[in-house]
Every structure is written in C-alpha cells, then in structure tokens.
Amino acid sequence: FPVTIVFRSELEKATNARIISEIMNDTGKDVVVVKDGKNNAIAEQFRALRTSLSYLGINKDNKTILLTSSISGEGKSFISINLGASFALTNKKVILLELDLRKPKISGMLNLENHPGMTDYLAGLASRKEVTKPFKENKNFHIIPAGNIPPNPSELIINGKLDELIEELKGEYDFIIIDSPPVGLVSDARLLNKFASLTLYIVRHKYTPKSYLKFIDQIY
C-alpha cells in the first residue's frame, strides 16, 4: 500500500479541510509559469486559484495569504511565486515574504541576491527599502528574501519587527504572500499564522505522507 497521498478522495475522507485548487506538476526549468500572454494549462490553474481566493474573502481589507505544508519539498515556494505573479498580472501590487528562515528556496529559485534580507531587517541591521527586491518580470511584484539563515528564527519572528513590517506593507500593497516553513516540522508557521487572512496548506501528489492526514484535519 502506498504511504503517500495519491487520490483527492483520501483528503476528502480524512479531513474536513476544503480543497480549493489542484495545480499540475510542471517539469520545465522555468520557475515562473504564469506570465503575460501565457495560456497553458498550469497558468490557467493559477488563475483559477486566484479567483477562488476572492470567493474566500481575500480582498483589499483581507490581503495576507500564508502558505505552508507538512514537510519540505511539497511545492510551497513554487506556488507562492506563481500566485504572486498571477495577482501582479491583474495590475495589483504584490509582495512575497520569504519567511522560511530555516530552509529558504525562493531567492535561489529566482536568482535573487539573498543578502540583505528578512533576517537583517528583523535584527535591525537593514531598512525595508534595502531588503525589498524587484521581480524582474513584473514591476508590480516585489520580494523580500530570507537573508542569512539565523540561529534563532522563532525569536526573530516574535521580536515585534515583523508586526510593524506587515502593518506597513498592508498600507502599500494589494496582496501580501508569506512563504512559511512546513508546519509539520517547526513552530514558525504557527507563529506566522496570526498575520494570515487565509492559509493555504499544500499537499503534493505521491509525496505528502498519509500519516499527516490526521494532523491536517486537527489543525484545520
């Protein structure tokens, strides 16, 4: 018997969590699959996810979306990037916060300079302007990379600086996307959840262990 989740029905039977989107696996080398004028199947799935979020209450007042999952490698960063790109294509201002401070991937995936980054800002070593990077393919999209991996990620998250940052960003951006660590492994995602208007929990086909089904339902 497979030990990973294979069928949508397994999620539906084991949890009460709502499934709002299915995104196909992309085997190409291009990290950004949502682009202006690109109408392939996976880009259309991201547009459908964007629409679903509006029905779930994501709007100008509730604008912060947090992404988490069970374990590393389930696609959080890929979905975070392309969801942000999808919103930016509608002429909305979007900022993506790389807050997986233990195992950051976004800056590497996009070939962004990682330093200075979020950890420098939270430690009071850099300004917001210094850590905010432009997304080269869309002027409406900005990213704050994680920065150097700190010895104390949880302490940085709760020191108060992030609260100030989120409030500032709410006044300047239409959407804030938070890429967080897997909630099944560390406590950081739970600490970040207080900022979220809505949380997306990523499950990957033939990858996420079935043993997390009960856990998903419990936190839902």
N, C-alpha and C positions, 0 to 999 in steps of 0.2 A: 504494500500500500504506500502511496506517495506521502511524504512527510511535509510537503509544501502545499500551499493553496493553489488549486488548479481551476476550480469552477466558481463562477459568480454565486451559484446556488449554495456553496459552502459558507460564504459570508452571510447570505440572506438567512440561512437556517441557524447559524451560530450566534449572530449578533442582531441587535436592533438598529444598528447604525445605518443611515441612509447612504446608498450608493448613488453618487451624483454624476459620475463620469467614468468612462473607460477610455484610456489612451493606449494606442497600439505601440508596440516596441519598434524603435527606429534603429536600424543597423548602420545608418550612414555615419560619416565622420563629422558632419556639420552639427554642432551643438544647438544652434538656433534653427528650428524648423518652421517657426512662424515668422513669415516675412511679408512685406507689402507685395501683393500680386501673386503670392504663392497659394495655390488652391489644392494642394494634395490632401490625402485622407487625414493624416495626422494633424495638419494645420487646421482642418475643419473640426477635428475633435477638440482642439484647444479653444476654438471659437464657441463650440457648444458648451464647454466648461465655463467659459466667461459668461455666457448667457445664463447658465444655471445658477451662478453665483448671484446674479442680480435678483433672481427669484427667491434666493435665500436671505436677502436683506443686505447684501453688500451694495453700498451707495455712498453718497458724499458725506454722510454722518457716521456710517459704519464701514470703515475703509481698510481695516487691517486684517490681512489673511496670513495665518500661520500654517506652515507645512511641516508635518512630522511623519514618523513611520515606526516600525517595530525594531528594525536593525539597519545597519549600514548597507548601501547598495541597492535600495529599492526605487530610486529614481527621484527623490525629493528635489535635488538641485536642478536636474533637467526640467522637471515640471515647473519649478519656481522661475527659472529663466524664461521659459516659453510662455508661461502665464503672464509674466510681466511684459513680455514683448507683445503679446496679444492685446493687453489693455492699452499699451502705448500706441498701437496702430489705430486706436479709436480716438487719437488726439488727446488722451488723458496723461497727466503727469504721474509717473510711477517710480517708486524707489524700492530696491531689493536690498534687504539687510542680510548679510551672510553671518548668521548668529550660531552656526555650528562651529563653535570656537575650538572644539577638540579635534575635529577632522574636517576642516573646510575644503570644499571642492570647487565652488563657483568661480573664484578668481582664477584658478588653474584652468578650468574648462573654457574660460573666456579670454585667457592670456592677459589678465589684468594685473597690474602691479599691486601686490598684496600689502605693501607697507608704505606709508602708514595706513592703518585700517581701524576696524571697530575696537580692537583691544587697546590701541593707542588712545582713541577718543575716550573710552570708558575709564582709562587710567589717568586721564587729564593731561596727556602728552601731545595731543594734536586737536585741532579745531575740526568742526564738522565740514567746513569747506575743504580742508586738507585731505580728509578721508573719503570724500564723495567723488566717485569716478563716473565719467560719462560712458554710456553704452554706445559704441561707435556706430551701430546701425540705426539708431533712432534717438533723436535729440530729446524726446520726452521721457526717456528711461535712464535712471541713474542707479548706481550700485555702490554700497559701502562694503568693501571686502573685509574679511575677518581680521586681517593683520597677523602678527606673530602669535603662535599658539602659546597661551599663558599657562602658568602652573595652577591658576585658581579661577577657572571660567565662571563657576557659580557665584563666587564672591564679586566678580566684576559685574555680573548681570544684576545683582541686587544692591549695588552701591548707590543707586539713585540717579546716576548719569543717564542710564537708558530711559528712565521715565521722562526725563527732561527732553531727550532726543526725540522720542516718539511724539510728545506733545508739539514740539516744533515742526516735525515732519507733517503732522496732521493739518497744520495750517498752510502748508506749501504744496502738498501732493494730493492727487485724487485717490491713489491707492498705495498702500504700504504692504509689501510682501516680506514675510520673515521666514527664512530657511533655517530651521532649528535642528538640533541633534535628534536621533531616534529616541522616542520617549521610553522605549522598552529597555534602554541601556543606562541612561543617566537621567538626572533630575532636571536638567536645564530646560527641556521643553515644557515641563510643568510650571517652572518659574516664568517662562515667557508667555504662557497661555493667558495670563491676566491682561496682556495687551491686545489679544486677538478678538476681533469681531466675529470671526469664524475660523475654525480649524479644519484643515484638510488632512486626513490620515491616509497615507499612501500604502497600498498593498500591491506587491508585484507578483504576477503570474509565475508559478513554478519557482518561486524564490522565497516568499514570506513563509516562515514555518507555521504549520497548522496549530502548533502549541500556543501561538499568540491570539487565536480566535477568542478565547475566553477573556483574555486581557483586554482586547479591543472593546468587547462588549461592556466590561467593567468600567473602563474609563469613559465610554460613551454615556 
